[in-house]
Amino acid sequence: MIAVTRKTVTVRMDENTLKKLDKLVRITKRSRSSLINKATNRYLCYEDWFIKAVKASLEDVKAGRVIPHEEIKKMWQAKL
């Protein structure tokens, strides 16, 4: 088993967000800490994916691997 070092952080939330969190705590019978960690990890994974996708797209643009806007418009108009 891998030992995980945990550190304490302080987070300020607006009252509405905290109420939603506490409702989820009651429903799932999990701790605030557990839910905040899960949400943070999901967010970080998404942001990592998004940044990589944007960088890859920018590389496609630089390399000329794009379809002109007018072509895309024609394709969609044909589908409609």
Chimera marker file (.cmm) of the C-alpha trace (Angstrom):
<marker_set name="trace">
<marker id="1" x="0.000" y="0.000" z="0.000" r="1" g="1" b="0" radius="0.5"/>
<marker id="2" x="1.260" y="3.467" z="-0.897" r="1" g="1" b="0" radius="0.5"/>
<marker id="3" x="1.491" y="6.001" z="1.910" r="1" g="1" b="0" radius="0.5"/>
<marker id="4" x="-0.286" y="9.240" z="1.041" r="1" g="1" b="0" radius="0.5"/>
<marker id="5" x="0.763" y="12.475" z="2.674" r="1" g="1" b="0" radius="0.5"/>
<marker id="6" x="-2.214" y="14.703" z="3.339" r="1" g="1" b="0" radius="0.5"/>
<marker id="7" x="-2.136" y="18.410" z="4.058" r="1" g="1" b="0" radius="0.5"/>
<marker id="8" x="-4.836" y="20.634" z="5.417" r="1" g="1" b="0" radius="0.5"/>
<marker id="9" x="-6.122" y="23.536" z="3.332" r="1" g="1" b="0" radius="0.5"/>
<marker id="10" x="-8.754" y="26.148" z="4.042" r="1" g="1" b="0" radius="0.5"/>
<marker id="11" x="-11.450" y="26.884" z="1.493" r="1" g="1" b="0" radius="0.5"/>
<marker id="12" x="-13.951" y="29.718" z="1.627" r="1" g="1" b="0" radius="0.5"/>
<marker id="13" x="-17.347" y="28.978" z="0.096" r="1" g="1" b="0" radius="0.5"/>
<marker id="14" x="-20.463" y="30.998" z="-0.302" r="1" g="1" b="0" radius="0.5"/>
<marker id="15" x="-23.352" y="29.876" z="1.866" r="1" g="1" b="0" radius="0.5"/>
<marker id="16" x="-25.351" y="28.396" z="-1.005" r="1" g="1" b="0" radius="0.5"/>
<marker id="17" x="-22.452" y="26.195" z="-2.142" r="1" g="1" b="0" radius="0.5"/>
<marker id="18" x="-21.853" y="25.013" z="1.415" r="1" g="1" b="0" radius="0.5"/>
<marker id="19" x="-25.541" y="24.123" z="1.802" r="1" g="1" b="0" radius="0.5"/>
<marker id="20" x="-25.394" y="22.058" z="-1.391" r="1" g="1" b="0" radius="0.5"/>
<marker id="21" x="-22.240" y="20.345" z="-0.161" r="1" g="1" b="0" radius="0.5"/>
<marker id="22" x="-23.765" y="19.540" z="3.207" r="1" g="1" b="0" radius="0.5"/>
<marker id="23" x="-26.891" y="18.162" z="1.529" r="1" g="1" b="0" radius="0.5"/>
<marker id="24" x="-24.687" y="15.846" z="-0.526" r="1" g="1" b="0" radius="0.5"/>
<marker id="25" x="-22.782" y="14.882" z="2.629" r="1" g="1" b="0" radius="0.5"/>
<marker id="26" x="-26.061" y="13.775" z="4.240" r="1" g="1" b="0" radius="0.5"/>
<marker id="27" x="-27.296" y="11.930" z="1.144" r="1" g="1" b="0" radius="0.5"/>
<marker id="28" x="-24.045" y="10.089" z="0.408" r="1" g="1" b="0" radius="0.5"/>
<marker id="29" x="-22.961" y="9.642" z="4.023" r="1" g="1" b="0" radius="0.5"/>
<marker id="30" x="-19.489" y="10.831" z="3.064" r="1" g="1" b="0" radius="0.5"/>
<marker id="31" x="-17.418" y="13.546" z="4.668" r="1" g="1" b="0" radius="0.5"/>
<marker id="32" x="-17.031" y="17.080" z="3.341" r="1" g="1" b="0" radius="0.5"/>
<marker id="33" x="-13.354" y="16.345" z="2.882" r="1" g="1" b="0" radius="0.5"/>
<marker id="34" x="-14.076" y="13.257" z="0.790" r="1" g="1" b="0" radius="0.5"/>
<marker id="35" x="-16.524" y="15.074" z="-1.477" r="1" g="1" b="0" radius="0.5"/>
<marker id="36" x="-14.306" y="18.135" z="-1.885" r="1" g="1" b="0" radius="0.5"/>
<marker id="37" x="-11.336" y="15.910" z="-2.756" r="1" g="1" b="0" radius="0.5"/>
<marker id="38" x="-13.391" y="13.965" z="-5.301" r="1" g="1" b="0" radius="0.5"/>
<marker id="39" x="-14.740" y="17.152" z="-6.890" r="1" g="1" b="0" radius="0.5"/>
<marker id="40" x="-11.288" y="18.735" z="-6.982" r="1" g="1" b="0" radius="0.5"/>
<marker id="41" x="-9.758" y="15.663" z="-8.607" r="1" g="1" b="0" radius="0.5"/>
<marker id="42" x="-12.490" y="15.571" z="-11.266" r="1" g="1" b="0" radius="0.5"/>
<marker id="43" x="-11.991" y="19.263" z="-11.966" r="1" g="1" b="0" radius="0.5"/>
<marker id="44" x="-8.221" y="18.901" z="-12.244" r="1" g="1" b="0" radius="0.5"/>
<marker id="45" x="-8.544" y="15.924" z="-14.606" r="1" g="1" b="0" radius="0.5"/>
<marker id="46" x="-10.973" y="17.882" z="-16.774" r="1" g="1" b="0" radius="0.5"/>
<marker id="47" x="-8.759" y="20.971" z="-16.859" r="1" g="1" b="0" radius="0.5"/>
<marker id="48" x="-5.726" y="18.849" z="-17.749" r="1" g="1" b="0" radius="0.5"/>
<marker id="49" x="-7.663" y="17.237" z="-20.619" r="1" g="1" b="0" radius="0.5"/>
<marker id="50" x="-9.008" y="20.608" z="-21.797" r="1" g="1" b="0" radius="0.5"/>
<marker id="51" x="-5.578" y="22.284" z="-21.840" r="1" g="1" b="0" radius="0.5"/>
<marker id="52" x="-4.101" y="19.354" z="-23.786" r="1" g="1" b="0" radius="0.5"/>
<marker id="53" x="-7.000" y="19.476" z="-26.273" r="1" g="1" b="0" radius="0.5"/>
<marker id="54" x="-6.563" y="23.226" z="-26.819" r="1" g="1" b="0" radius="0.5"/>
<marker id="55" x="-2.800" y="22.840" z="-27.318" r="1" g="1" b="0" radius="0.5"/>
<marker id="56" x="-3.365" y="19.997" z="-29.805" r="1" g="1" b="0" radius="0.5"/>
<marker id="57" x="-5.929" y="22.105" z="-31.663" r="1" g="1" b="0" radius="0.5"/>
<marker id="58" x="-3.552" y="25.053" z="-31.845" r="1" g="1" b="0" radius="0.5"/>
<marker id="59" x="-0.890" y="22.745" z="-33.268" r="1" g="1" b="0" radius="0.5"/>
<marker id="60" x="-3.403" y="21.605" z="-35.912" r="1" g="1" b="0" radius="0.5"/>
<marker id="61" x="-4.045" y="25.246" z="-36.823" r="1" g="1" b="0" radius="0.5"/>
<marker id="62" x="-0.316" y="25.976" z="-37.084" r="1" g="1" b="0" radius="0.5"/>
<marker id="63" x="0.139" y="22.897" z="-39.298" r="1" g="1" b="0" radius="0.5"/>
<marker id="64" x="-2.772" y="23.913" z="-41.522" r="1" g="1" b="0" radius="0.5"/>
<marker id="65" x="-4.946" y="20.959" z="-40.535" r="1" g="1" b="0" radius="0.5"/>
<marker id="66" x="-8.160" y="22.971" z="-40.528" r="1" g="1" b="0" radius="0.5"/>
<marker id="67" x="-11.411" y="23.168" z="-42.466" r="1" g="1" b="0" radius="0.5"/>
<marker id="68" x="-12.465" y="26.629" z="-43.582" r="1" g="1" b="0" radius="0.5"/>
<marker id="69" x="-15.536" y="28.073" z="-41.898" r="1" g="1" b="0" radius="0.5"/>
<marker id="70" x="-17.492" y="28.296" z="-45.162" r="1" g="1" b="0" radius="0.5"/>
<marker id="71" x="-16.969" y="24.562" z="-45.788" r="1" g="1" b="0" radius="0.5"/>
<marker id="72" x="-18.271" y="23.691" z="-42.330" r="1" g="1" b="0" radius="0.5"/>
<marker id="73" x="-21.265" y="25.970" z="-42.884" r="1" g="1" b="0" radius="0.5"/>
<marker id="74" x="-22.079" y="24.220" z="-46.165" r="1" g="1" b="0" radius="0.5"/>
<marker id="75" x="-21.774" y="20.797" z="-44.537" r="1" g="1" b="0" radius="0.5"/>
<marker id="76" x="-24.209" y="21.751" z="-41.766" r="1" g="1" b="0" radius="0.5"/>
<marker id="77" x="-26.638" y="23.434" z="-44.118" r="1" g="1" b="0" radius="0.5"/>
<marker id="78" x="-26.705" y="20.268" z="-46.225" r="1" g="1" b="0" radius="0.5"/>
<marker id="79" x="-27.567" y="18.230" z="-43.114" r="1" g="1" b="0" radius="0.5"/>
<marker id="80" x="-30.414" y="20.547" z="-42.174" r="1" g="1" b="0" radius="0.5"/>
<link id1="1" id2="2" r="1" g="1" b="0" radius="0.2"/>
<link id1="2" id2="3" r="1" g="1" b="0" radius="0.2"/>
<link id1="3" id2="4" r="1" g="1" b="0" radius="0.2"/>
<link id1="4" id2="5" r="1" g="1" b="0" radius="0.2"/>
<link id1="5" id2="6" r="1" g="1" b="0" radius="0.2"/>
<link id1="6" id2="7" r="1" g="1" b="0" radius="0.2"/>
<link id1="7" id2="8" r="1" g="1" b="0" radius="0.2"/>
<link id1="8" id2="9" r="1" g="1" b="0" radius="0.2"/>
<link id1="9" id2="10" r="1" g="1" b="0" radius="0.2"/>
<link id1="10" id2="11" r="1" g="1" b="0" radius="0.2"/>
<link id1="11" id2="12" r="1" g="1" b="0" radius="0.2"/>
<link id1="12" id2="13" r="1" g="1" b="0" radius="0.2"/>
<link id1="13" id2="14" r="1" g="1" b="0" radius="0.2"/>
<link id1="14" id2="15" r="1" g="1" b="0" radius="0.2"/>
<link id1="15" id2="16" r="1" g="1" b="0" radius="0.2"/>
<link id1="16" id2="17" r="1" g="1" b="0" radius="0.2"/>
<link id1="17" id2="18" r="1" g="1" b="0" radius="0.2"/>
<link id1="18" id2="19" r="1" g="1" b="0" radius="0.2"/>
<link id1="19" id2="20" r="1" g="1" b="0" radius="0.2"/>
<link id1="20" id2="21" r="1" g="1" b="0" radius="0.2"/>
<link id1="21" id2="22" r="1" g="1" b="0" radius="0.2"/>
<link id1="22" id2="23" r="1" g="1" b="0" radius="0.2"/>
<link id1="23" id2="24" r="1" g="1" b="0" radius="0.2"/>
<link id1="24" id2="25" r="1" g="1" b="0" radius="0.2"/>
<link id1="25" id2="26" r="1" g="1" b="0" radius="0.2"/>
<link id1="26" id2="27" r="1" g="1" b="0" radius="0.2"/>
<link id1="27" id2="28" r="1" g="1" b="0" radius="0.2"/>
<link id1="28" id2="29" r="1" g="1" b="0" radius="0.2"/>
<link id1="29" id2="30" r="1" g="1" b="0" radius="0.2"/>
<link id1="30" id2="31" r="1" g="1" b="0" radius="0.2"/>
<link id1="31" id2="32" r="1" g="1" b="0" radius="0.2"/>
<link id1="32" id2="33" r="1" g="1" b="0" radius="0.2"/>
<link id1="33" id2="34" r="1" g="1" b="0" radius="0.2"/>
<link id1="34" id2="35" r="1" g="1" b="0" radius="0.2"/>
<link id1="35" id2="36" r="1" g="1" b="0" radius="0.2"/>
<link id1="36" id2="37" r="1" g="1" b="0" radius="0.2"/>
<link id1="37" id2="38" r="1" g="1" b="0" radius="0.2"/>
<link id1="38" id2="39" r="1" g="1" b="0" radius="0.2"/>
<link id1="39" id2="40" r="1" g="1" b="0" radius="0.2"/>
<link id1="40" id2="41" r="1" g="1" b="0" radius="0.2"/>
<link id1="41" id2="42" r="1" g="1" b="0" radius="0.2"/>
<link id1="42" id2="43" r="1" g="1" b="0" radius="0.2"/>
<link id1="43" id2="44" r="1" g="1" b="0" radius="0.2"/>
<link id1="44" id2="45" r="1" g="1" b="0" radius="0.2"/>
<link id1="45" id2="46" r="1" g="1" b="0" radius="0.2"/>
<link id1="46" id2="47" r="1" g="1" b="0" radius="0.2"/>
<link id1="47" id2="48" r="1" g="1" b="0" radius="0.2"/>
<link id1="48" id2="49" r="1" g="1" b="0" radius="0.2"/>
<link id1="49" id2="50" r="1" g="1" b="0" radius="0.2"/>
<link id1="50" id2="51" r="1" g="1" b="0" radius="0.2"/>
<link id1="51" id2="52" r="1" g="1" b="0" radius="0.2"/>
<link id1="52" id2="53" r="1" g="1" b="0" radius="0.2"/>
<link id1="53" id2="54" r="1" g="1" b="0" radius="0.2"/>
<link id1="54" id2="55" r="1" g="1" b="0" radius="0.2"/>
<link id1="55" id2="56" r="1" g="1" b="0" radius="0.2"/>
<link id1="56" id2="57" r="1" g="1" b="0" radius="0.2"/>
<link id1="57" id2="58" r="1" g="1" b="0" radius="0.2"/>
<link id1="58" id2="59" r="1" g="1" b="0" radius="0.2"/>
<link id1="59" id2="60" r="1" g="1" b="0" radius="0.2"/>
<link id1="60" id2="61" r="1" g="1" b="0" radius="0.2"/>
<link id1="61" id2="62" r="1" g="1" b="0" radius="0.2"/>
<link id1="62" id2="63" r="1" g="1" b="0" radius="0.2"/>
<link id1="63" id2="64" r="1" g="1" b="0" radius="0.2"/>
<link id1="64" id2="65" r="1" g="1" b="0" radius="0.2"/>
<link id1="65" id2="66" r="1" g="1" b="0" radius="0.2"/>
<link id1="66" id2="67" r="1" g="1" b="0" radius="0.2"/>
<link id1="67" id2="68" r="1" g="1" b="0" radius="0.2"/>
<link id1="68" id2="69" r="1" g="1" b="0" radius="0.2"/>
<link id1="69" id2="70" r="1" g="1" b="0" radius="0.2"/>
<link id1="70" id2="71" r="1" g="1" b="0" radius="0.2"/>
<link id1="71" id2="72" r="1" g="1" b="0" radius="0.2"/>
<link id1="72" id2="73" r="1" g="1" b="0" radius="0.2"/>
<link id1="73" id2="74" r="1" g="1" b="0" radius="0.2"/>
<link id1="74" id2="75" r="1" g="1" b="0" radius="0.2"/>
<link id1="75" id2="76" r="1" g="1" b="0" radius="0.2"/>
<link id1="76" id2="77" r="1" g="1" b="0" radius="0.2"/>
<link id1="77" id2="78" r="1" g="1" b="0" radius="0.2"/>
<link id1="78" id2="79" r="1" g="1" b="0" radius="0.2"/>
<link id1="79" id2="80" r="1" g="1" b="0" radius="0.2"/>
</marker_set>
